[in-house]
Amino acid sequence: MEAALRVVDYDYETLKKLLVEYSEANLQIITGKLHSLYFQEYFENIGAKTIVIEGKYIDRDFLDDYAGYYVKCFHEYAHKCARLHFFQTTFTQDDFTSFLSGVDSTLTKSFLSDNYLGFIVVKPLPKTVIGRTCLKTYPSSNASRNFPIIRDYSANLFGIELSVKTIAFQEQDHVVAACATSALWSAFQGTGMLFQHHIPSPVSITQMAVELMPLETRSLPSAGLTLYQMAHAIRKVGLEPFMIQSDYHYLLKSAIYAYLRGEIPIIAKFSLYDVSSKTNPRFMGLHAVAITGYRLDSSTPTPYGATGFLSKATQINRIYAHDDQVGPFARMIFDDTKVIMGNERYLESLLTSWLDENGSMGNVRAAEFALLVPLYHKIRIPFQLIETTVVRFDALLNTLINARAINLTQRCEWEIYLTTVNRFKKALLENNDLDSAERFKILDSEFPRFIWLATAYQTDTRMFDLLFDATDIEQGNFFVRAVVYDQSLDFTLKKISKQPSVREKVSSTLEGRILDWFSKQ
């Protein structure tokens, strides 16, 4: 009987050979995949040194896909996969076997756990071989990389309990899934834990998405999903899809920051253009990914709009996405380059990791974005309404700063994002900048489960928070309260809010709801 356990040193060529050995693909197919090139850089970044191969592994998601399609094929596809486990330290098969046998060994459970980088499931298929993949995220020495939706994934390796903090990825299976299905599957990995819903397999997602659509094509093999089908799949797991369509990068960055910071993944659908010919961009088709992280540059926020609003979200210079045709946490870069469409039409775009028709990287760009945010049904207030309210309040504050009516030295910088009452109170409990009596009062107060939080900073100093009820209706008074960390500023805002001239100016406005709260304190 073939041994289920093997231990080999990691290198790029060995990884490619293992993908061939444990699938039905040949080396030409594996080498031709962008995943292969992507994993070479990825494993170099996270420091892979050793691979432990679990040669006979049953993967739940592939088993569902197998039962839904492959078992009915004339060709006898295998139902067992292989699982490759990666470690950032070097050890041999003898070391590992000795440890499992209980013989004296340099390895320990804690040592293996501390050096674990995650795993790749290899599917026994002729082309789409990258199954469920859970790998450690890129390292970040200065906290510029942010992956808010990652969670713990456990793996039992011959009795050894291991875990990796990430979000699961897998390659598009052209038979039972499309890129949109893979994006939804990865997004559901995050929302399933956050909102406690069942995480369906790719074949189930495809079947859910197409069940109410006209019979334009077969559901299996899958030819791709429309935005409406993707939205229907989101509803089938008990969530509500919220769509944002825009080519304007300010809105994209703001929405990505607002929802990802709230630990909610985003599905993005966009057009791909090959711009290797600068004068004639070639449309490559539509594509979908799951946005799973972002990176902030070290610059200050860029002023927005007529009022010069300063949002931390404008510091996003790249996003990370689970792109089924590239790999997990694939980079998409905001580099201020537009796709020239002719007739003086320009599209704001992001640089992707895709290869152009000549096999070169750096010429394929993403434009014409639509974002789908899978939300819990009680989250009703959209991000744009909160941002509009904060922008208007910030403009009023800036007027008071310029008139020296308020003790702030410069314009505030803002971050706006969705959170929960539990996360807000946990952060407040750890914050020693607030008066102790006020902190107890707030912690003892009732709040809605989901909150929009807008925080104002002066340089790096937190000045105050504005809390909005994310579960209210737009016509309601969705402003909950402010939390002011500077007592003199708190006193000044309360005093100004009571002045008849100020109250008359902002009466019945969005920012007036905030001042009205201060006036009643």
Beta strands, then each sheet from edge to edge (+ up, - down):
strand 1: 5-9
strand 2: 50-57
strand 3: 81-87
strand 4: 116-122
strand 5: 130-135
strand 6: 145-146
strand 7: 151-157
strand 8: 160-166
strand 9: 240-246
strand 10: 266-274
strand 11: 282-296
strand 12: 303-304
strand 13: 309-310
strand 14: 316-323
strand 15: 327-333
strand 16: 338-342
strand 17: 345-348
strand 18: 350-351
strand 19: 364-375
strand 20: 413-420
strand 21: 450-458
strand 22: 461-469
strand 23: 479-484
sheet 1: 1+ 2- 3+ 4- 5+
sheet 2: 6+ 11- 10+ 19- 9+
sheet 3: 6+ 11- 14+ 15-
sheet 4: 6+ 11- 10+ 19- 18+
sheet 5: 7+ 8-
sheet 6: 12+ 13-
sheet 7: 16+ 17-
sheet 8: 20+ 21- 22+ 23-
end
